[in-house]
Amino acid sequence: MQKEDSIKGGKKFQISITGRQHNTWQGDIIERERTIPFSSELELIFLIEGLLEQSSKQKDVI
């Protein structure tokens, strides 16, 4: 399963679910040329939150 998400500020990333073990998802977040693996839904949420914070800080600088 893959989903591309776009946030109001134009931040785009792709979430790829590659497996499911111990009742949780594993997969990758793909942002531009960077791939960030995750091993649980909670980790996925933290990674997305971090990406959005980075995007917000970059806008403040520009």
CHARMM internal coordinates of N, CA and C (Angstrom, degrees):
IC EDIT
DIST 1 N 1 CA 1.4456
DIST 1 CA 1 C 1.5246
ANGL 1 N 1 CA 1 C 108.29
DIST 1 C 2 N 1.3254
ANGL 1 CA 1 C 2 N 116.67
DIHE 1 N 1 CA 1 C 2 N 135.53
DIST 2 N 2 CA 1.4456
ANGL 1 C 2 N 2 CA 121.31
DIHE 1 CA 1 C 2 N 2 CA 177.69
DIST 2 CA 2 C 1.5144
ANGL 2 N 2 CA 2 C 109.15
DIHE 1 C 2 N 2 CA 2 C -132.81
DIST 2 C 3 N 1.3197
ANGL 2 CA 2 C 3 N 114.82
DIHE 2 N 2 CA 2 C 3 N 145.65
DIST 3 N 3 CA 1.4633
ANGL 2 C 3 N 3 CA 119.40
DIHE 2 CA 2 C 3 N 3 CA 177.94
DIST 3 CA 3 C 1.5100
ANGL 3 N 3 CA 3 C 107.28
DIHE 2 C 3 N 3 CA 3 C -142.99
DIST 3 C 4 N 1.3176
ANGL 3 CA 3 C 4 N 116.26
DIHE 3 N 3 CA 3 C 4 N 130.89
DIST 4 N 4 CA 1.4537
ANGL 3 C 4 N 4 CA 120.34
DIHE 3 CA 3 C 4 N 4 CA 174.71
DIST 4 CA 4 C 1.5093
ANGL 4 N 4 CA 4 C 107.58
DIHE 3 C 4 N 4 CA 4 C -101.04
DIST 4 C 5 N 1.3220
ANGL 4 CA 4 C 5 N 116.11
DIHE 4 N 4 CA 4 C 5 N 130.94
DIST 5 N 5 CA 1.4507
ANGL 4 C 5 N 5 CA 120.52
DIHE 4 CA 4 C 5 N 5 CA -176.13
DIST 5 CA 5 C 1.5233
ANGL 5 N 5 CA 5 C 109.09
DIHE 4 C 5 N 5 CA 5 C -119.93
DIST 5 C 6 N 1.2968
ANGL 5 CA 5 C 6 N 116.83
DIHE 5 N 5 CA 5 C 6 N 137.72
DIST 6 N 6 CA 1.4554
ANGL 5 C 6 N 6 CA 122.15
DIHE 5 CA 5 C 6 N 6 CA 177.56
DIST 6 CA 6 C 1.5214
ANGL 6 N 6 CA 6 C 107.97
DIHE 5 C 6 N 6 CA 6 C -124.08
DIST 6 C 7 N 1.2989
ANGL 6 CA 6 C 7 N 115.83
DIHE 6 N 6 CA 6 C 7 N 126.57
DIST 7 N 7 CA 1.4536
ANGL 6 C 7 N 7 CA 122.18
DIHE 6 CA 6 C 7 N 7 CA -179.19
DIST 7 CA 7 C 1.5329
ANGL 7 N 7 CA 7 C 108.73
DIHE 6 C 7 N 7 CA 7 C -94.57
DIST 7 C 8 N 1.3130
ANGL 7 CA 7 C 8 N 118.62
DIHE 7 N 7 CA 7 C 8 N 159.20
DIST 8 N 8 CA 1.4629
ANGL 7 C 8 N 8 CA 123.39
DIHE 7 CA 7 C 8 N 8 CA -176.38
DIST 8 CA 8 C 1.5289
ANGL 8 N 8 CA 8 C 112.74
DIHE 7 C 8 N 8 CA 8 C -45.07
DIST 8 C 9 N 1.3197
ANGL 8 CA 8 C 9 N 117.44
DIHE 8 N 8 CA 8 C 9 N -42.69
DIST 9 N 9 CA 1.4517
ANGL 8 C 9 N 9 CA 121.48
DIHE 8 CA 8 C 9 N 9 CA -176.55
DIST 9 CA 9 C 1.5123
ANGL 9 N 9 CA 9 C 113.92
DIHE 8 C 9 N 9 CA 9 C -76.62
DIST 9 C 10 N 1.3165
ANGL 9 CA 9 C 10 N 118.55
DIHE 9 N 9 CA 9 C 10 N 4.05
DIST 10 N 10 CA 1.4463
ANGL 9 C 10 N 10 CA 120.41
DIHE 9 CA 9 C 10 N 10 CA 178.54
DIST 10 CA 10 C 1.5167
ANGL 10 N 10 CA 10 C 113.44
DIHE 9 C 10 N 10 CA 10 C 91.88
DIST 10 C 11 N 1.3056
ANGL 10 CA 10 C 11 N 118.52
DIHE 10 N 10 CA 10 C 11 N 5.40
DIST 11 N 11 CA 1.4657
ANGL 10 C 11 N 11 CA 122.07
DIHE 10 CA 10 C 11 N 11 CA 178.46
DIST 11 CA 11 C 1.5168
ANGL 11 N 11 CA 11 C 108.34
DIHE 10 C 11 N 11 CA 11 C -71.03
DIST 11 C 12 N 1.3351
ANGL 11 CA 11 C 12 N 116.50
DIHE 11 N 11 CA 11 C 12 N 123.59
DIST 12 N 12 CA 1.4592
ANGL 11 C 12 N 12 CA 120.42
DIHE 11 CA 11 C 12 N 12 CA -179.71
DIST 12 CA 12 C 1.5139
ANGL 12 N 12 CA 12 C 109.96
DIHE 11 C 12 N 12 CA 12 C -121.74
DIST 12 C 13 N 1.3205
ANGL 12 CA 12 C 13 N 114.68
DIHE 12 N 12 CA 12 C 13 N 140.46
DIST 13 N 13 CA 1.4540
ANGL 12 C 13 N 13 CA 120.73
DIHE 12 CA 12 C 13 N 13 CA 173.28
DIST 13 CA 13 C 1.5109
ANGL 13 N 13 CA 13 C 108.18
DIHE 12 C 13 N 13 CA 13 C -154.23
DIST 13 C 14 N 1.3108
ANGL 13 CA 13 C 14 N 115.09
DIHE 13 N 13 CA 13 C 14 N 160.29
DIST 14 N 14 CA 1.4575
ANGL 13 C 14 N 14 CA 121.44
DIHE 13 CA 13 C 14 N 14 CA -178.98
DIST 14 CA 14 C 1.5220
ANGL 14 N 14 CA 14 C 108.06
DIHE 13 C 14 N 14 CA 14 C -117.04
DIST 14 C 15 N 1.3188
ANGL 14 CA 14 C 15 N 116.08
DIHE 14 N 14 CA 14 C 15 N 136.68
DIST 15 N 15 CA 1.4624
ANGL 14 C 15 N 15 CA 121.35
DIHE 14 CA 14 C 15 N 15 CA 177.40
DIST 15 CA 15 C 1.5197
ANGL 15 N 15 CA 15 C 107.59
DIHE 14 C 15 N 15 CA 15 C -109.96
DIST 15 C 16 N 1.3138
ANGL 15 CA 15 C 16 N 115.71
DIHE 15 N 15 CA 15 C 16 N 123.59
DIST 16 N 16 CA 1.4570
ANGL 15 C 16 N 16 CA 121.23
DIHE 15 CA 15 C 16 N 16 CA 179.74
DIST 16 CA 16 C 1.5268
ANGL 16 N 16 CA 16 C 108.77
DIHE 15 C 16 N 16 CA 16 C -118.09
DIST 16 C 17 N 1.3264
ANGL 16 CA 16 C 17 N 116.92
DIHE 16 N 16 CA 16 C 17 N 116.00
DIST 17 N 17 CA 1.4657
ANGL 16 C 17 N 17 CA 122.02
DIHE 16 CA 16 C 17 N 17 CA 177.69
DIST 17 CA 17 C 1.5262
ANGL 17 N 17 CA 17 C 106.64
DIHE 16 C 17 N 17 CA 17 C -89.03
DIST 17 C 18 N 1.3160
ANGL 17 CA 17 C 18 N 117.16
DIHE 17 N 17 CA 17 C 18 N 117.77
DIST 18 N 18 CA 1.4663
ANGL 17 C 18 N 18 CA 120.71
DIHE 17 CA 17 C 18 N 18 CA -175.59
DIST 18 CA 18 C 1.5265
ANGL 18 N 18 CA 18 C 113.03
DIHE 17 C 18 N 18 CA 18 C -104.87
DIST 18 C 19 N 1.3262
ANGL 18 CA 18 C 19 N 117.08
DIHE 18 N 18 CA 18 C 19 N -15.77
DIST 19 N 19 CA 1.4501
ANGL 18 C 19 N 19 CA 118.61
DIHE 18 CA 18 C 19 N 19 CA -179.53
DIST 19 CA 19 C 1.5116
ANGL 19 N 19 CA 19 C 112.30
DIHE 18 C 19 N 19 CA 19 C -168.73
DIST 19 C 20 N 1.3254
ANGL 19 CA 19 C 20 N 113.58
DIHE 19 N 19 CA 19 C 20 N 175.89
DIST 20 N 20 CA 1.4620
ANGL 19 C 20 N 20 CA 119.84
DIHE 19 CA 19 C 20 N 20 CA 178.02
DIST 20 CA 20 C 1.5211
ANGL 20 N 20 CA 20 C 107.96
DIHE 19 C 20 N 20 CA 20 C -146.77
DIST 20 C 21 N 1.3222
ANGL 20 CA 20 C 21 N 116.44
DIHE 20 N 20 CA 20 C 21 N 118.07
DIST 21 N 21 CA 1.4572
ANGL 20 C 21 N 21 CA 121.90
DIHE 20 CA 20 C 21 N 21 CA 177.40
DIST 21 CA 21 C 1.5152
ANGL 21 N 21 CA 21 C 108.58
DIHE 20 C 21 N 21 CA 21 C -137.08
DIST 21 C 22 N 1.3205
ANGL 21 CA 21 C 22 N 115.94
DIHE 21 N 21 CA 21 C 22 N 146.55
DIST 22 N 22 CA 1.4680
ANGL 21 C 22 N 22 CA 121.54
DIHE 21 CA 21 C 22 N 22 CA 177.53
DIST 22 CA 22 C 1.5265
ANGL 22 N 22 CA 22 C 111.21
DIHE 21 C 22 N 22 CA 22 C 53.07
DIST 22 C 23 N 1.3343
ANGL 22 CA 22 C 23 N 116.42
DIHE 22 N 22 CA 22 C 23 N 41.42
DIST 23 N 23 CA 1.4656
ANGL 22 C 23 N 23 CA 123.43
DIHE 22 CA 22 C 23 N 23 CA 177.81
DIST 23 CA 23 C 1.5245
ANGL 23 N 23 CA 23 C 114.34
DIHE 22 C 23 N 23 CA 23 C 58.65
DIST 23 C 24 N 1.3260
ANGL 23 CA 23 C 24 N 117.52
DIHE 23 N 23 CA 23 C 24 N 32.74
DIST 24 N 24 CA 1.4571
ANGL 23 C 24 N 24 CA 120.78
DIHE 23 CA 23 C 24 N 24 CA 176.57
DIST 24 CA 24 C 1.5244
ANGL 24 N 24 CA 24 C 109.40
DIHE 23 C 24 N 24 CA 24 C -145.30
DIST 24 C 25 N 1.3261
ANGL 24 CA 24 C 25 N 116.56
DIHE 24 N 24 CA 24 C 25 N 157.25
DIST 25 N 25 CA 1.4680
ANGL 24 C 25 N 25 CA 121.90
DIHE 24 CA 24 C 25 N 25 CA -178.28
DIST 25 CA 25 C 1.5124
ANGL 25 N 25 CA 25 C 110.97
DIHE 24 C 25 N 25 CA 25 C -86.02
DIST 25 C 26 N 1.3163
ANGL 25 CA 25 C 26 N 115.53
DIHE 25 N 25 CA 25 C 26 N 149.64
DIST 26 N 26 CA 1.4587
ANGL 25 C 26 N 26 CA 122.95
DIHE 25 CA 25 C 26 N 26 CA 168.45
DIST 26 CA 26 C 1.5234
ANGL 26 N 26 CA 26 C 106.48
DIHE 25 C 26 N 26 CA 26 C -126.35
DIST 26 C 27 N 1.3254
ANGL 26 CA 26 C 27 N 116.23
DIHE 26 N 26 CA 26 C 27 N 149.34
DIST 27 N 27 CA 1.4551
ANGL 26 C 27 N 27 CA 119.31
DIHE 26 CA 26 C 27 N 27 CA 179.29
DIST 27 CA 27 C 1.5124
ANGL 27 N 27 CA 27 C 111.85
DIHE 26 C 27 N 27 CA 27 C 173.73
DIST 27 C 28 N 1.3264
ANGL 27 CA 27 C 28 N 114.64
DIHE 27 N 27 CA 27 C 28 N -155.23
DIST 28 N 28 CA 1.4625
ANGL 27 C 28 N 28 CA 121.65
DIHE 27 CA 27 C 28 N 28 CA -176.38
DIST 28 CA 28 C 1.5171
ANGL 28 N 28 CA 28 C 110.12
DIHE 27 C 28 N 28 CA 28 C -136.98
DIST 28 C 29 N 1.3319
ANGL 28 CA 28 C 29 N 114.76
DIHE 28 N 28 CA 28 C 29 N 148.59
DIST 29 N 29 CA 1.4589
ANGL 28 C 29 N 29 CA 121.98
DIHE 28 CA 28 C 29 N 29 CA 166.72
DIST 29 CA 29 C 1.5196
ANGL 29 N 29 CA 29 C 104.87
DIHE 28 C 29 N 29 CA 29 C -106.66
DIST 29 C 30 N 1.3158
ANGL 29 CA 29 C 30 N 115.66
DIHE 29 N 29 CA 29 C 30 N 127.40
DIST 30 N 30 CA 1.4608
ANGL 29 C 30 N 30 CA 120.14
DIHE 29 CA 29 C 30 N 30 CA -179.80
DIST 30 CA 30 C 1.5185
ANGL 30 N 30 CA 30 C 107.62
DIHE 29 C 30 N 30 CA 30 C -112.86
DIST 30 C 31 N 1.3367
ANGL 30 CA 30 C 31 N 114.90
DIHE 30 N 30 CA 30 C 31 N 118.19
DIST 31 N 31 CA 1.4607
ANGL 30 C 31 N 31 CA 121.62
DIHE 30 CA 30 C 31 N 31 CA -179.79
DIST 31 CA 31 C 1.5169
ANGL 31 N 31 CA 31 C 107.13
DIHE 30 C 31 N 31 CA 31 C -126.13
DIST 31 C 32 N 1.3093
ANGL 31 CA 31 C 32 N 115.90
DIHE 31 N 31 CA 31 C 32 N 115.61
DIST 32 N 32 CA 1.4650
ANGL 31 C 32 N 32 CA 121.58
DIHE 31 CA 31 C 32 N 32 CA -175.22
DIST 32 CA 32 C 1.5254
ANGL 32 N 32 CA 32 C 108.92
DIHE 31 C 32 N 32 CA 32 C 53.50
DIST 32 C 33 N 1.3162
ANGL 32 CA 32 C 33 N 117.93
DIHE 32 N 32 CA 32 C 33 N -117.56
DIST 33 N 33 CA 1.4682
ANGL 32 C 33 N 33 CA 121.46
DIHE 32 CA 32 C 33 N 33 CA -179.37
DIST 33 CA 33 C 1.5219
ANGL 33 N 33 CA 33 C 112.08
DIHE 32 C 33 N 33 CA 33 C -101.01
DIST 33 C 34 N 1.3179
ANGL 33 CA 33 C 34 N 117.52
DIHE 33 N 33 CA 33 C 34 N 5.82
DIST 34 N 34 CA 1.4685
ANGL 33 C 34 N 34 CA 122.38
DIHE 33 CA 33 C 34 N 34 CA -176.03
DIST 34 CA 34 C 1.5222
ANGL 34 N 34 CA 34 C 110.15
DIHE 33 C 34 N 34 CA 34 C -102.86
DIST 34 C 35 N 1.3368
ANGL 34 CA 34 C 35 N 116.11
DIHE 34 N 34 CA 34 C 35 N 134.04
DIST 35 N 35 CA 1.4640
ANGL 34 C 35 N 35 CA 121.80
DIHE 34 CA 34 C 35 N 35 CA 176.60
DIST 35 CA 35 C 1.5207
ANGL 35 N 35 CA 35 C 108.42
DIHE 34 C 35 N 35 CA 35 C -115.72
DIST 35 C 36 N 1.3282
ANGL 35 CA 35 C 36 N 115.93
DIHE 35 N 35 CA 35 C 36 N 126.50
DIST 36 N 36 CA 1.4640
ANGL 35 C 36 N 36 CA 121.93
DIHE 35 CA 35 C 36 N 36 CA -178.24
DIST 36 CA 36 C 1.5316
ANGL 36 N 36 CA 36 C 108.10
DIHE 35 C 36 N 36 CA 36 C -118.94
DIST 36 C 37 N 1.3334
ANGL 36 CA 36 C 37 N 117.85
DIHE 36 N 36 CA 36 C 37 N 113.63
DIST 37 N 37 CA 1.4673
ANGL 36 C 37 N 37 CA 119.50
DIHE 36 CA 36 C 37 N 37 CA 179.23
DIST 37 CA 37 C 1.5285
ANGL 37 N 37 CA 37 C 111.88
DIHE 36 C 37 N 37 CA 37 C -77.93
DIST 37 C 38 N 1.3361
ANGL 37 CA 37 C 38 N 116.48
DIHE 37 N 37 CA 37 C 38 N 151.81
DIST 38 N 38 CA 1.4600
ANGL 37 C 38 N 38 CA 121.92
DIHE 37 CA 37 C 38 N 38 CA 173.24
DIST 38 CA 38 C 1.5202
ANGL 38 N 38 CA 38 C 108.84
DIHE 37 C 38 N 38 CA 38 C -136.61
DIST 38 C 39 N 1.3366
ANGL 38 CA 38 C 39 N 116.18
DIHE 38 N 38 CA 38 C 39 N 154.52
DIST 39 N 39 CA 1.4621
ANGL 38 C 39 N 39 CA 119.99
DIHE 38 CA 38 C 39 N 39 CA -175.95
DIST 39 CA 39 C 1.5339
ANGL 39 N 39 CA 39 C 113.00
DIHE 38 C 39 N 39 CA 39 C -121.63
DIST 39 C 40 N 1.3369
ANGL 39 CA 39 C 40 N 117.32
DIHE 39 N 39 CA 39 C 40 N 5.70
DIST 40 N 40 CA 1.4647
ANGL 39 C 40 N 40 CA 120.37
DIHE 39 CA 39 C 40 N 40 CA 176.22
DIST 40 CA 40 C 1.5249
ANGL 40 N 40 CA 40 C 109.21
DIHE 39 C 40 N 40 CA 40 C -160.79
DIST 40 C 41 N 1.3297
ANGL 40 CA 40 C 41 N 115.39
DIHE 40 N 40 CA 40 C 41 N 162.17
DIST 41 N 41 CA 1.4618
ANGL 40 C 41 N 41 CA 119.58
DIHE 40 CA 40 C 41 N 41 CA 178.06
DIST 41 CA 41 C 1.5281
ANGL 41 N 41 CA 41 C 111.14
DIHE 40 C 41 N 41 CA 41 C -62.94
DIST 41 C 42 N 1.3119
ANGL 41 CA 41 C 42 N 116.95
DIHE 41 N 41 CA 41 C 42 N -37.49
DIST 42 N 42 CA 1.4644
ANGL 41 C 42 N 42 CA 120.52
DIHE 41 CA 41 C 42 N 42 CA 179.45
DIST 42 CA 42 C 1.5267
ANGL 42 N 42 CA 42 C 110.69
DIHE 41 C 42 N 42 CA 42 C -63.18
DIST 42 C 43 N 1.3248
ANGL 42 CA 42 C 43 N 116.58
DIHE 42 N 42 CA 42 C 43 N -44.26
DIST 43 N 43 CA 1.4642
ANGL 42 C 43 N 43 CA 120.13
DIHE 42 CA 42 C 43 N 43 CA 177.34
DIST 43 CA 43 C 1.5259
ANGL 43 N 43 CA 43 C 110.26
DIHE 42 C 43 N 43 CA 43 C -62.69
DIST 43 C 44 N 1.3333
ANGL 43 CA 43 C 44 N 117.16
DIHE 43 N 43 CA 43 C 44 N -38.68
DIST 44 N 44 CA 1.4636
ANGL 43 C 44 N 44 CA 121.38
DIHE 43 CA 43 C 44 N 44 CA 177.40
DIST 44 CA 44 C 1.5285
ANGL 44 N 44 CA 44 C 110.41
DIHE 43 C 44 N 44 CA 44 C -59.07
DIST 44 C 45 N 1.3191
ANGL 44 CA 44 C 45 N 117.25
DIHE 44 N 44 CA 44 C 45 N -45.18
DIST 45 N 45 CA 1.4657
ANGL 44 C 45 N 45 CA 121.24
DIHE 44 CA 44 C 45 N 45 CA 179.49
DIST 45 CA 45 C 1.5267
ANGL 45 N 45 CA 45 C 110.82
DIHE 44 C 45 N 45 CA 45 C -61.59
DIST 45 C 46 N 1.3329
ANGL 45 CA 45 C 46 N 117.20
DIHE 45 N 45 CA 45 C 46 N -44.44
DIST 46 N 46 CA 1.4669
ANGL 45 C 46 N 46 CA 120.51
DIHE 45 CA 45 C 46 N 46 CA 179.22
DIST 46 CA 46 C 1.5253
ANGL 46 N 46 CA 46 C 111.31
DIHE 45 C 46 N 46 CA 46 C -63.02
DIST 46 C 47 N 1.3355
ANGL 46 CA 46 C 47 N 117.44
DIHE 46 N 46 CA 46 C 47 N -40.16
DIST 47 N 47 CA 1.4651
ANGL 46 C 47 N 47 CA 120.99
DIHE 46 CA 46 C 47 N 47 CA 179.40
DIST 47 CA 47 C 1.5285
ANGL 47 N 47 CA 47 C 110.93
DIHE 46 C 47 N 47 CA 47 C -65.50
DIST 47 C 48 N 1.3239
ANGL 47 CA 47 C 48 N 117.19
DIHE 47 N 47 CA 47 C 48 N -43.36
DIST 48 N 48 CA 1.4640
ANGL 47 C 48 N 48 CA 120.42
DIHE 47 CA 47 C 48 N 48 CA 178.33
DIST 48 CA 48 C 1.5222
ANGL 48 N 48 CA 48 C 110.03
DIHE 47 C 48 N 48 CA 48 C -62.57
DIST 48 C 49 N 1.3208
ANGL 48 CA 48 C 49 N 116.58
DIHE 48 N 48 CA 48 C 49 N -43.22
DIST 49 N 49 CA 1.4624
ANGL 48 C 49 N 49 CA 120.82
DIHE 48 CA 48 C 49 N 49 CA 178.05
DIST 49 CA 49 C 1.5366
ANGL 49 N 49 CA 49 C 110.59
DIHE 48 C 49 N 49 CA 49 C -58.90
DIST 49 C 50 N 1.3312
ANGL 49 CA 49 C 50 N 116.75
DIHE 49 N 49 CA 49 C 50 N -43.35
DIST 50 N 50 CA 1.4562
ANGL 49 C 50 N 50 CA 121.13
DIHE 49 CA 49 C 50 N 50 CA 178.60
DIST 50 CA 50 C 1.5248
ANGL 50 N 50 CA 50 C 112.42
DIHE 49 C 50 N 50 CA 50 C -63.74
DIST 50 C 51 N 1.3200
ANGL 50 CA 50 C 51 N 117.11
DIHE 50 N 50 CA 50 C 51 N -41.20
DIST 51 N 51 CA 1.4638
ANGL 50 C 51 N 51 CA 120.68
DIHE 50 CA 50 C 51 N 51 CA 177.89
DIST 51 CA 51 C 1.5226
ANGL 51 N 51 CA 51 C 111.13
DIHE 50 C 51 N 51 CA 51 C -62.97
DIST 51 C 52 N 1.3209
ANGL 51 CA 51 C 52 N 116.55
DIHE 51 N 51 CA 51 C 52 N -40.58
DIST 52 N 52 CA 1.4599
ANGL 51 C 52 N 52 CA 120.22
DIHE 51 CA 51 C 52 N 52 CA 179.88
DIST 52 CA 52 C 1.5298
ANGL 52 N 52 CA 52 C 111.44
DIHE 51 C 52 N 52 CA 52 C -68.43
DIST 52 C 53 N 1.3340
ANGL 52 CA 52 C 53 N 116.78
DIHE 52 N 52 CA 52 C 53 N -37.44
DIST 53 N 53 CA 1.4706
ANGL 52 C 53 N 53 CA 120.05
DIHE 52 CA 52 C 53 N 53 CA 176.95
DIST 53 CA 53 C 1.5195
ANGL 53 N 53 CA 53 C 110.72
DIHE 52 C 53 N 53 CA 53 C -64.72
DIST 53 C 54 N 1.3392
ANGL 53 CA 53 C 54 N 117.30
DIHE 53 N 53 CA 53 C 54 N -41.61
DIST 54 N 54 CA 1.4661
ANGL 53 C 54 N 54 CA 121.40
DIHE 53 CA 53 C 54 N 54 CA 177.63
DIST 54 CA 54 C 1.5172
ANGL 54 N 54 CA 54 C 110.06
DIHE 53 C 54 N 54 CA 54 C -60.07
DIST 54 C 55 N 1.3275
ANGL 54 CA 54 C 55 N 116.16
DIHE 54 N 54 CA 54 C 55 N -43.63
DIST 55 N 55 CA 1.4582
ANGL 54 C 55 N 55 CA 121.45
DIHE 54 CA 54 C 55 N 55 CA -179.72
DIST 55 CA 55 C 1.5220
ANGL 55 N 55 CA 55 C 110.67
DIHE 54 C 55 N 55 CA 55 C -62.33
DIST 55 C 56 N 1.3253
ANGL 55 CA 55 C 56 N 115.89
DIHE 55 N 55 CA 55 C 56 N -41.87
DIST 56 N 56 CA 1.4559
ANGL 55 C 56 N 56 CA 121.20
DIHE 55 CA 55 C 56 N 56 CA 179.97
DIST 56 CA 56 C 1.5301
ANGL 56 N 56 CA 56 C 110.69
DIHE 55 C 56 N 56 CA 56 C -64.87
DIST 56 C 57 N 1.3239
ANGL 56 CA 56 C 57 N 117.73
DIHE 56 N 56 CA 56 C 57 N -42.56
DIST 57 N 57 CA 1.4634
ANGL 56 C 57 N 57 CA 121.26
DIHE 56 CA 56 C 57 N 57 CA 179.76
DIST 57 CA 57 C 1.5123
ANGL 57 N 57 CA 57 C 111.39
DIHE 56 C 57 N 57 CA 57 C -66.33
DIST 57 C 58 N 1.3351
ANGL 57 CA 57 C 58 N 117.82
DIHE 57 N 57 CA 57 C 58 N -37.14
DIST 58 N 58 CA 1.4614
ANGL 57 C 58 N 58 CA 120.73
DIHE 57 CA 57 C 58 N 58 CA 178.68
DIST 58 CA 58 C 1.5166
ANGL 58 N 58 CA 58 C 110.72
DIHE 57 C 58 N 58 CA 58 C -65.63
DIST 58 C 59 N 1.3110
ANGL 58 CA 58 C 59 N 118.42
DIHE 58 N 58 CA 58 C 59 N -36.18
DIST 59 N 59 CA 1.4617
ANGL 58 C 59 N 59 CA 121.34
DIHE 58 CA 58 C 59 N 59 CA 178.47
DIST 59 CA 59 C 1.5233
ANGL 59 N 59 CA 59 C 111.04
DIHE 58 C 59 N 59 CA 59 C -67.92
DIST 59 C 60 N 1.3380
ANGL 59 CA 59 C 60 N 116.30
DIHE 59 N 59 CA 59 C 60 N -35.16
DIST 60 N 60 CA 1.4596
ANGL 59 C 60 N 60 CA 119.81
DIHE 59 CA 59 C 60 N 60 CA 179.15
DIST 60 CA 60 C 1.5151
ANGL 60 N 60 CA 60 C 111.49
DIHE 59 C 60 N 60 CA 60 C -65.87
DIST 60 C 61 N 1.3311
ANGL 60 CA 60 C 61 N 117.37
DIHE 60 N 60 CA 60 C 61 N -32.45
DIST 61 N 61 CA 1.4590
ANGL 60 C 61 N 61 CA 122.31
DIHE 60 CA 60 C 61 N 61 CA -178.52
DIST 61 CA 61 C 1.5144
ANGL 61 N 61 CA 61 C 110.43
DIHE 60 C 61 N 61 CA 61 C -75.05
DIST 61 C 62 N 1.3260
ANGL 61 CA 61 C 62 N 116.97
DIHE 61 N 61 CA 61 C 62 N -35.84
DIST 62 N 62 CA 1.4817
ANGL 61 C 62 N 62 CA 121.17
DIHE 61 CA 61 C 62 N 62 CA -176.19
DIST 62 CA 62 C 1.4729
ANGL 62 N 62 CA 62 C 112.15
DIHE 61 C 62 N 62 CA 62 C -75.78
END
COOR INIT
IC SEED 1 N 1 CA 1 C
IC BUILD
